[in-house]
Each structure stands twice: as structure tokens, then as C-alpha cells.
Amino acid sequence: MKRRFSIVLAGLAAATSLTAAPVLAGGPTSAEIINDAATPGDVISYGMGPQQQRFSTLDKINTTNVKGLVPAFAASLGGEKQRGQESQPLVYDGTIYVTGSYSRLFAFDARSGEKKWEYNARLPDGIMPCCDVVNRGAAIHGDKVIFATLDAHLIALDRHTGKVIWNKKLADYQAGYSATAAPIIVKDMVITGNSGGEFGIIGEVSARNVDTGELIWTRPTIEGHMGTLGGKPSTMTGKLNATWTGDLWKTGGGATWLGGTYDPETNLLFFGTGNPGPWNSNLRPGDNLYTASTLAIDPDTGEIKWHYQTTPHDGWDFDGVNEFIPFDATVKGKPMKLGAKADRNGYFYVLDRTNGKLIGANKFVMQTTWADGINMKTGRPNFIPANRPGAPNGADKGTTVFASPSFLGGKNWMPMAYSKDTGLFYVPSNDWGMDIWNEPIAYKKGAAYLGAGFTIKPIAEDHIGALRAMDPVTGKIVWEYKNKAPLWGGVLATRGNLVFTGTPEGYLKAFDAKTGAELWKFQTGSGVVGSPITWEQDGEQYVAVMSGWGGAVPLWGGEVAKTFKEISQGGSLWVFKLPK
């Protein structure tokens, strides 16, 4: 293979590389990215494959030897910009790429941990991220590494030097838009969503040319808004005023802030949508499509092929953004193409991914006081009307109700994993509730658009967080590991019969995938809210994770957050392997 050499020059936005090093010409193609799950020598996509099952076929680290896992190196992000580090690293061509808080991107040598370069986005004053200054990861294609920023831009950098190749504005940050999700690459397009659901924005999925950043199509998530294709209007999303009253669709929310998955077998993108605006559901009668839903989108045109709404007329901030993971299983003797989603509302859904038909819905948390199950014929929740927050009385707040899960969810953003060996999903979940009430509210550009108040409360004495192994066919919890603090990091499963995840207390832990027995842990020095990965390099298996406490819990968690206020902040990439 031809190789070339590059020397990274110092710049204002890209830091220096201390040594010249051989690097691969070209880089991952769209076809190679789609095949990521089958190539354990690298990690070139968010979720370790387009379906984002977060499962590795590597087994050199396994249940018999994981207790010997030791650090290979730790690399600090440096500076004072610590806060939440929710990124998933990428690994390619001897380099680890990882995003950091405040819209930064780093390249580290995968063998030594030496920093090759650093890019800092020039963020304006007045950005309005709802839930910490986090970033969840990047995409890589060819010689580019691409990520989104808190001022709602999408930026492509030269992966060798960190210099800007293109920089595109996604939306107006002054209206409350931001971007925190890792983009995905499909057919030489960069597919991404948007953030800002607490500000009355309009959710959207967009596709751009990976080489130029030029817009190909857009798909708004709220009924009444027009999509585009090739720079021209395409089709309206849904039907104007079908499930929205008056002009409320203009500030309807439905942000796609967690990004999406892609299934090559059905050629469908799956994007979840966030809460409707405002939170006060008494102001917006109707189902409020397509908020709190999963959308199946044609990547070639941006058209919605099917949808499933997990929380119609949401009144508890139960965003439906959580990842929809394709998998295959046999149900009642019939092989099926399925997808699973552990929703913020506390139910674990299994759908036919070809058409969106509900196959199963089971509770994966301790309690769901807002509904007492899901109707399998209609697919709708069995609401408990008395547990919906009451309407405000003039200037006074409405009736307070207790709701569980809390608005931070039975599972929030943190991605689950699926093991092809055990057939189980490993769900990072939380058991908590909240007192919630509605308040008067009116839309104002760039201002919070809630119309609700809340106080989060624990509901169990011994834990909030719980890593749960779910059987998607039976809907049963096979095992669970309880954690005192909320779980807020992603999960990794491997053929070594291992499941890895981190805790706010600072540990990266490994569990037996079949039994849930804790087999190993390492203290990283700060809370782990990132997503672990694994890959093979020089004949050895490595595991990596970001450490750095933050995210929504310390900002929105109220009394629960005070319980864990002593957790140290941080910003480091930790890499582990077995000693030779």
C-alpha cells in the first residue's frame, strides 16, 4: 500500500504534531464503514457498525483473563475545558480520534498516547446547550474526520493535520439550536440531526455530501414543515394541523439530538425524535407527531417510510431519541428483521424494522406511573390520566403529580449494546421519579420553552443506576447490576463474553455477559460517561473509554445531583490491554 508522510503545522485552531509519522493515503470508504462491525482492527463508525450494536467479535480479552487488564496509557484533553466527556473514540491508521467538551476534536497516537493535533471550534458567546457542553463523537471518511459543534455547525477536518476542509452552518444557534450527536456516513453522505428541543426549535434530519458539505436533503420531524431534496421543496412532513392545534407546529420541538442508526439490509435510517414544545402538554392537545417517535427514513430521498410514536402527547419530557438497534431473531418460530429501543419512558420496544409494527413492549425499570403498560393492538400506552401534570390556573402552576421515570428517563442518551452470542441487550438504565407541575409559558426566540417545573427524587434505597440484560424475545430481565449513582455511559459487548460500562464513581467495569457477575474494575479518576470501544492492534486487543464527569445529571438532577456533587471533573482518554 502506498504511504505518504505529513508534518502537522502549528495553527490557531489545530495544535502541533511533535513528530512526522507515516500515514495511510486515502482512508475509509463508505463501503468499509458499512462493514465496520466485521473489521475488528479498527473502529471507524459511531456504534462500531452502522446498526450500532456495539458488539465486537474479539475474544482475546475474556472472562478468564479480564482481571489482568491494565492501562496501556492515558491521554489528557488538558486545559480547563473539562465538564462531561460523552464521546466514543474512533480508531484508524494508528490514530485515536475523540471529541471533547466545548466542541473540540483530538487525534492521539494509538500506541503511545502522544497527541498529534487538537482542534478547538471558535464558539460564539450565547450558545444554548440544554444539557452540558458535551459532544458524543465524530465520523471518519477518506482523509476527513467530521463532527458537529455547539453553535450548530458541521465541520470536516483533515484527519492527518486537523485543518478545516469545510465548515457548514446547520441552524441558528441564537434561536436555541445546537448539535451534539456523532454524525453517521451512508453512501458518501454525512447524516446528522439537531439539538435544542427545550427552545421551541424544529427537529430535523439532514444529509450532506461528505466531500463538500453541500446539502442534499432535509427532513423536518414536525408535521406541517416542508422537506427539501436537491435544493428544492420535496414533501411536507405529515399533514398540516393533523395532530397540532393552530400554529403550535411552528415551535413543535422534536429534536433529533442523539443521531441515528442505519440498516443496510432494509436501506433505512432510524432516527428518534425528542420532546414536543412546550413541555406543558395542556397547551397542545393532540398526539403532536412526530415527537417522541422513531422515524424510518429513506437515505436516498429523506422520505419517512414509517413511524412509531412511543409517547403520544408527551407531558413528561420523555424524548424518543434513544437509539433503535436493528437485529434478527426468531419470534414464535418465524425469523424476523427486528429493531429494539429502550425508551426514556421506561418501556423496551421491539418492532418489525421493515414496517414499524409493534412486536413487544415491556417495562425495563422499577415503575412507570404515567402508564400501566402498552396496548399491543394499538401500540399506544395505557395512560393513567391522574398522573399527567395539571393545567395552570391563570398565573398559578397546575396540580403537581409524581411521575416515574423522571424526565431524565429510564434510559437517557447512553447507548445500549446487543450481543449476537447471548441474544441479549445490555441497557444502562436508571430508577428515579419526579414531582412535576405545569406553568404558564409563551414562546420567545432563544428562550427556554418549558412551561413546567420539577424535582427529581430517588425511588430505591440501594441504587439509582442499573445495568440490565434484556431478552428482546421474551421481554424479561435476565440479570441486573445495581449502582448507587445514575448510570450515564454507553455499553460495549464482546465475544469474550464480556460487557463493559462506566460509572459516575469513576470506574470502568467488566461483567460476565451471561450472568452479570462483576469481573474487573479500574478507577479512572473521574466519572465515566463515555462509550467504551475495543479493537485489535499489533496482535493485541485494546479497550478504550473517555473519563470526565458531566452531562445532564449534575445540571438537571436536583437533589439527586447533590448526592454526587463530590465527583471530580476530568477529561482523559484511557486505553487498556493485557500485559504481555
C-alpha positions in Angstrom: 0.0 0.0 0.0 1.3 3.4 -0.9 2.1 5.6 2.1 2.7 9.3 2.4 4.2 11.5 5.1 2.7 14.6 6.6 4.0 17.0 9.1 1.4 18.8 11.1 2.0 22.6 11.3 1.0 24.7 14.2 -2.2 26.7 13.8 -4.6 28.7 15.8 -7.3 26.0 15.7 -5.1 23.0 15.2 -2.2 22.2 17.5 1.2 20.8 16.6 2.3 17.3 15.9 5.6 16.8 17.6 7.0 14.2 15.1 6.4 13.3 11.4 4.9 9.9 11.0 3.9 7.6 8.2 0.2 7.8 7.4 -2.1 5.9 5.1 -3.1 7.6 1.9 -6.9 7.8 1.4 -9.0 6.5 4.2 -12.2 4.6 4.9 -14.7 4.4 2.2 -18.5 4.3 2.7 -18.4 0.5 1.9 -15.7 0.0 4.6 -17.6 2.0 7.1 -20.7 -0.1 6.5 -18.5 -3.2 7.1 -17.1 -1.8 10.3 -18.6 -4.4 12.6 -16.7 -7.2 10.7 -13.3 -5.4 10.9 -12.0 -5.5 14.5 -8.7 -4.0 13.6 -10.3 -0.5 13.6 -13.3 1.4 14.8 -14.5 3.7 12.1 -18.1 4.4 13.0 -20.2 5.5 15.9 -21.6 2.4 17.5 -18.9 0.1 15.9 -21.0 -0.5 12.8 -24.0 1.1 11.0 -26.6 -0.8 13.1 -24.7 0.3 16.2 -25.0 -3.0 18.1 -21.7 -2.1 19.9 -20.6 -5.8 19.7 -17.1 -6.9 18.9 -16.0 -10.3 17.7 -12.7 -10.0 19.6 -12.2 -12.5 22.5 -8.5 -12.3 23.4 -9.8 -10.4 26.5 -12.4 -12.7 28.0 -13.9 -13.8 31.3 -10.9 -15.9 32.3 -8.2 -13.1 31.9 -10.0 -9.8 32.1 -8.9 -9.4 35.7 -5.4 -8.8 34.4 -6.4 -5.8 32.3 -4.1 -2.8 32.9 -3.7 0.7 31.5 -1.6 1.0 28.3 -1.8 4.8 28.6 -3.9 7.7 29.5 -4.1 10.9 27.4 -5.4 14.1 28.9 -7.5 16.6 27.0 -5.8 19.3 29.0 -6.8 22.8 29.9 -9.8 23.9 31.9 -12.5 22.7 29.5 -13.4 19.6 31.4 -17.1 19.0 32.0 -18.8 16.0 30.5 -16.9 13.7 28.2 -19.6 11.6 26.5 -17.6 10.8 23.3 -17.0 7.4 21.7 -13.5 7.2 20.3 -12.7 6.2 16.7 -9.5 4.2 15.8 -7.9 4.1 12.3 -4.4 4.1 10.9 -2.7 4.1 14.2 -4.6 7.1 15.5 -7.4 7.5 18.0 -9.9 10.3 17.3 -12.0 11.6 20.1 -14.2 14.7 20.6 -14.2 16.6 23.8 -16.4 19.1 25.7 -16.7 22.6 24.2 -16.6 21.3 20.6 -13.0 20.0 20.4 -11.5 17.2 18.5 -8.3 15.4 19.3 -6.0 13.0 17.5 -3.8 10.7 19.6 -1.2 8.2 18.7 -2.9 4.8 19.3 0.3 3.2 20.5 1.9 5.9 22.7 -1.0 8.2 23.6 1.0 11.2 22.3 -1.2 14.0 21.0 -0.9 14.5 17.2 -3.2 17.5 16.9 -6.1 19.3 18.6 -8.9 21.4 17.0 -10.9 23.9 19.0 -14.1 25.3 17.4 -14.4 29.0 17.9 -17.7 29.1 19.8 -19.6 32.4 20.0 -20.9 33.8 23.2 -24.5 32.9 23.8 -24.6 29.3 22.8 -27.6 27.5 24.5 -26.9 23.8 25.0 -29.5 22.4 27.3 -27.6 19.6 28.9 -23.9 20.4 29.3 -21.3 21.3 26.7 -20.8 17.7 25.5 -20.1 16.1 22.2 -20.7 12.4 21.6 -18.3 11.6 18.8 -17.1 12.0 15.2 -17.4 10.3 11.8 -14.5 9.4 9.6 -14.4 9.1 5.8 -11.4 9.2 3.4 -9.0 11.8 4.7 -11.7 13.6 6.7 -12.9 13.4 10.3 -16.2 15.2 10.8 -18.1 16.4 13.9 -20.8 18.8 15.0 -20.5 21.8 17.3 -22.4 23.5 20.0 -23.2 26.5 17.7 -24.9 24.2 15.2 -22.1 23.8 12.7 -20.8 20.6 11.0 -17.1 20.7 10.4 -14.8 18.4 8.3 -11.1 18.3 9.3 -8.1 16.8 7.6 -7.6 13.7 9.7 -3.8 14.0 9.3 -3.4 17.7 10.3 -6.6 18.8 11.9 -7.0 21.6 9.4 -10.5 22.6 8.3 -11.7 21.2 4.9 -15.2 22.5 5.1 -17.5 24.2 7.7 -21.3 24.3 7.3 -23.9 26.0 9.4 -26.7 23.7 10.3 -29.0 26.2 12.0 -29.2 29.4 14.0 -27.7 29.0 17.5 -29.4 32.2 18.6 -32.8 30.5 18.2 -31.7 27.7 20.5 -30.2 25.3 18.0 -27.1 23.3 18.8 -25.6 19.9 17.8 -24.0 17.2 20.0 -24.5 13.9 18.2 -21.9 11.9 16.3 -22.7 12.1 12.5 -23.0 8.8 10.5 -21.8 8.1 7.0 -24.1 6.5 4.5 -23.5 6.3 0.7 -20.9 9.1 0.8 -23.4 11.3 2.7 -23.0 12.8 6.2 -26.3 12.2 8.0 -26.9 14.2 11.2 -29.6 15.6 13.4 -30.0 18.7 15.6 -30.4 19.7 19.2 -32.4 22.3 21.1 -35.8 20.8 21.9 -36.1 22.9 25.1 -36.1 26.1 23.0 -39.1 25.6 20.6 -36.9 24.7 17.6 -37.9 22.2 14.9 -36.2 18.8 14.8 -34.6 17.8 11.5 -32.5 15.1 9.9 -30.2 16.2 7.1 -27.9 14.7 4.5 -24.8 16.4 3.1 -22.1 15.5 0.5 -19.2 14.1 2.5 -16.6 15.7 0.3 -18.1 19.2 0.1 -20.6 19.5 2.9 -23.3 20.7 0.4 -26.8 19.9 1.5 -28.6 17.0 -0.3 -31.9 16.7 1.6 -33.6 17.6 4.8 -36.5 16.0 6.7 -38.2 18.1 9.4 -39.7 16.0 12.2 -42.8 18.1 12.9 -46.0 17.9 10.9 -46.6 20.8 8.5 -42.9 21.5 7.7 -41.6 21.0 4.2 -38.6 18.8 3.4 -36.1 19.5 0.7 -34.3 17.4 -1.9 -31.6 18.7 -4.2 -32.2 22.3 -3.1 -35.9 22.2 -3.9 -39.0 21.6 -1.7 -39.8 17.8 -1.6 -42.8 16.8 0.5 -44.5 18.0 3.7 -43.9 16.0 6.9 -47.2 14.5 7.8 -50.3 16.8 7.3 -50.6 20.4 8.5 -52.6 20.6 11.8 -53.4 16.9 11.8 -52.1 16.5 15.4 -51.2 20.1 16.3 -53.5 23.0 17.1 -53.2 26.3 15.4 -49.6 27.5 14.9 -48.1 25.3 17.6 -46.4 23.2 15.0 -44.1 26.1 14.2 -42.4 25.7 17.6 -43.0 22.0 18.0 -39.6 20.7 19.1 -38.9 17.0 18.2 -35.1 17.5 18.1 -33.1 14.6 16.7 -30.3 15.2 19.1 -28.9 11.7 19.5 -28.3 11.0 15.8 -29.4 7.8 14.1 -28.6 4.2 13.0 -28.6 2.7 9.6 -29.7 -0.7 8.4 -28.1 -1.8 5.1 -30.5 -4.7 4.8 -33.6 -2.6 4.6 -31.8 0.6 3.4 -33.4 2.6 6.2 -32.2 5.2 8.6 -33.7 5.1 12.1 -33.8 8.4 13.9 -35.5 9.1 17.2 -37.2 12.4 17.9 -37.3 14.4 21.1 -40.0 16.1 23.3 -42.7 18.4 21.9 -42.6 22.1 22.8 -43.5 23.3 25.3 -43.4 20.6 28.0 -46.8 21.8 29.2 -49.0 19.3 27.3 -52.2 21.1 28.2 -51.3 23.8 25.7 -51.0 21.5 22.7 -53.9 18.9 22.5 -53.3 16.0 20.1 -50.6 13.4 19.5 -48.1 16.0 18.4 -46.5 14.0 15.6 -43.7 13.2 15.1 -42.3 14.0 18.5 -41.3 11.2 20.9 -41.1 8.8 18.0 -38.8 6.6 15.9 -38.7 7.5 12.2 -37.6 5.2 9.4 -36.2 7.4 6.6 -35.1 6.5 3.1 -31.5 7.7 2.9 -31.7 8.4 -0.8 -34.6 10.8 -0.6 -35.2 11.8 3.0 -38.8 10.5 2.9 -40.3 8.9 6.0 -41.2 5.3 5.3 -42.8 4.5 8.7 -43.0 5.9 12.2 -43.8 4.6 15.7 -44.7 7.1 18.5 -43.7 5.8 21.9 -45.3 8.7 23.9 -48.1 10.4 22.1 -49.0 13.8 23.6 -45.9 13.7 25.8 -46.3 15.6 29.1 -43.2 14.3 31.0 -40.3 15.2 28.6 -40.0 11.6 27.5 -37.8 12.2 24.5 -38.0 9.3 22.0 -34.4 9.9 20.7 -32.9 6.7 22.1 -31.2 4.5 19.5 -33.1 2.0 17.5 -30.9 -1.0 17.0 -31.5 -3.5 14.2 -31.2 -7.2 15.0 -32.5 -10.5 13.7 -34.4 -13.1 15.9 -36.9 -15.8 15.7 -40.3 -15.0 17.2 -42.9 -17.8 17.6 -40.9 -19.9 15.1 -40.7 -17.1 12.5 -37.3 -15.5 11.6 -37.8 -11.7 11.7 -35.9 -8.5 10.9 -36.4 -6.5 14.1 -35.2 -3.5 15.9 -35.1 -2.6 19.6 -35.3 0.6 21.6 -35.1 1.2 25.4 -37.2 4.3 25.6 -36.9 7.2 28.0 -40.5 6.4 29.1 -39.4 3.1 30.8 -40.5 0.6 28.1 -38.3 -1.6 26.0 -39.9 -1.8 22.5 -39.3 -4.4 19.8 -40.6 -3.5 16.3 -40.6 -5.1 12.9 -38.0 -2.9 11.3 -39.4 -3.4 7.8 -42.7 -1.7 8.6 -42.7 -0.4 12.2 -45.2 -2.9 13.5 -45.1 -3.4 17.3 -43.9 -6.9 18.3 -43.2 -6.4 22.0 -43.2 -3.7 24.7 -42.0 -4.5 28.3 -41.1 -2.4 31.3 -37.3 -2.3 32.0 -37.4 0.0 35.0 -38.9 -0.4 38.5 -42.0 1.5 37.8 -43.9 3.6 35.2 -46.5 5.7 37.0 -47.6 7.6 33.9 -48.9 4.4 32.1 -49.6 0.9 33.2 -48.5 -0.9 30.0 -48.6 -0.7 26.2 -51.7 -1.8 24.2 -50.3 -4.4 21.8 -53.2 -3.9 19.4 -52.9 -0.1 19.0 -49.3 0.3 20.1 -50.4 3.2 22.4 -49.6 3.5 26.1 -52.3 2.8 28.7 -52.1 6.3 30.2 -53.0 7.0 33.8 -54.8 10.4 33.4 -54.5 11.3 37.1 -50.7 11.2 36.7 -50.5 13.8 33.9 -49.4 17.3 35.2 -52.5 19.5 35.6 -53.1 22.7 33.6 -52.0 26.0 35.1 -54.8 28.1 36.7 -54.2 31.6 35.4 -50.8 32.7 36.6 -50.6 29.8 39.1 -49.0 26.5 38.5 -51.1 23.4 37.9 -51.5 20.3 40.0 -48.3 18.6 40.9 -48.1 14.9 40.2 -45.4 12.3 40.9 -44.1 10.6 37.8 -41.7 7.8 37.2 -39.4 7.5 35.4 -38.2 11.1 35.9 -37.8 13.3 32.8 -34.1 12.2 32.7 -35.5 8.8 31.7 -35.5 5.1 32.3 -32.7 5.4 29.8 -31.3 8.7 28.6 -28.8 9.2 25.8 -26.3 6.4 26.8 -26.3 3.7 24.2 -27.0 0.1 24.9 -25.3 -2.9 23.3 -26.5 -6.1 21.7 -24.6 -9.4 21.8 -25.1 -11.7 18.9 -23.7 -14.5 21.1 -26.1 -14.2 24.0 -29.0 -12.6 22.1 -29.4 -10.1 24.9 -29.5 -6.3 25.0 -27.4 -4.6 27.8 -29.3 -1.5 28.9 -27.8 1.3 31.1 -30.9 2.3 33.0 -32.0 4.5 36.0 -34.7 4.1 38.6 -35.9 7.5 39.7 -39.0 9.7 39.7 -40.0 13.3 39.9 -42.6 15.7 41.2 -43.7 17.7 38.1 -46.1 20.6 37.5 -47.1 22.8 34.6 -46.7 26.6 34.5 -47.8 29.3 32.1 -45.4 29.8 29.2 -45.2 31.6 25.8 -42.7 31.1 23.0 -39.8 33.6 22.8 -37.0 33.1 20.3 -33.9 31.8 22.1 -35.6 31.4 25.4 -36.3 28.2 27.3 -39.8 26.8 26.3 -40.8 24.5 29.1 -43.9 25.6 31.0 -43.1 23.1 33.7 -41.2 22.7 36.9 -39.8 19.5 38.5 -37.9 17.9 41.4 -36.2 14.6 40.8 -36.2 12.0 43.5 -34.7 8.5 44.1 -37.2 5.7 44.4 -34.9 3.0 45.8 -32.7 3.0 48.8 -29.8 1.0 47.3 -29.4 2.3 43.8 -30.4 4.7 41.0 -28.4 3.2 38.1 -29.0 -0.4 36.9 -27.3 -2.2 34.0 -29.9 -4.7 32.8 -29.6 -7.6 30.4 -32.9 -7.8 28.4 -34.1 -10.7 26.4 -35.8 -9.0 23.4 -37.9 -12.0 22.5 -39.4 -12.7 25.9 -39.2 -9.1 27.3 -37.7 -10.5 30.5 -34.8 -9.0 32.5 -32.2 -11.8 32.7 -29.8 -10.1 35.1 -29.1 -6.7 36.6 -26.3 -4.9 38.2 -27.3 -2.0 40.6 -25.2 1.1 41.0 -25.6 3.8 43.7 -25.2 6.7 41.3 -27.1 7.1 38.0 -25.6 5.3 35.0 -24.8 7.8 32.2 -22.3 6.0 30.0 -22.5 3.7 27.0 -22.1 -0.1 26.9 -19.8 -2.5 24.9 -20.3 -6.3 24.4 -17.7 -8.7 23.1 -17.3 -12.3 22.0 -15.1 -12.7 25.1 -18.4 -13.0 26.9 -17.8 -9.5 28.4 -19.9 -6.4 28.9 -18.1 -3.1 29.6 -19.6 0.1 31.0 -18.5 3.0 33.2 -19.9 4.6 36.4 -20.0 8.2 37.7 -17.9 7.0 40.6 -15.1 6.8 38.2 -14.9 3.1 37.3 -14.8 1.3 34.0 -16.2 -2.1 34.8 -16.4 -5.5 33.0 -19.2 -8.0 33.6 -19.9 -11.6 32.6 -22.3 -11.2 29.7 -24.3 -14.3 30.7 -24.5 -13.9 34.4 -23.9 -10.2 35.2 -21.0 -11.1 37.6 -18.6 -8.2 38.0 -15.2 -9.4 36.9 -13.0 -6.3 36.8 -12.9 -2.6 37.5 -10.5 0.3 37.2 -10.7 3.8 38.7 -10.1 6.4 36.1 -10.2 9.4 38.4 -13.4 11.0 37.2 -16.9 9.9 36.3 -17.2 7.7 33.2 -20.0 8.9 30.9 -18.4 8.0 27.6 -18.9 4.9 25.4 -16.2 2.2 25.5 -14.8 0.5 22.4 -12.4 -2.3 21.6 -10.1 -3.1 18.7 -7.1 -5.3 17.8 -3.7 -3.7 17.2 -0.3 -5.4 16.7 -1.9 -8.7 17.7 -3.3 -7.4 21.0 -6.8 -6.4 22.0 -7.3 -2.9 23.4 -10.2 -1.3 25.3 -10.7 2.5 25.4 -13.1 4.9 27.1 -13.3 8.6 27.9 -13.4 9.7 31.5 -14.9 13.0 32.6 -17.9 13.6 34.8 -20.7 15.8 33.4 -23.8 15.7 31.2 -27.4 16.3 32.3 -27.3 14.8 35.8 -25.3 17.4 37.6 -27.1 20.2 35.8 -30.8 19.0 36.0 -30.7 16.3 38.7 -31.7 18.5 41.7 -31.5 16.6 45.0 -30.1 13.5 43.2 -27.3 15.6 41.7 -26.3 17.0 45.1 -25.8 13.4 46.3 -22.9 13.1 43.8 -21.6 16.6 43.8 -18.2 15.5 45.1 -17.3 13.6 41.9 -14.2 15.1 40.4 -14.3 16.6 36.9 -11.9 15.3 34.3 -11.0 14.9 30.6 -8.9 11.9 29.7 -8.8 9.1 27.2 -8.0 5.8 29.0 -6.7 2.8 27.0 -6.3 -0.7 28.4 -4.8 -4.1 27.3 -3.5 -7.3 28.8 0.2 -7.3 29.9 2.5 -9.4 27.6 
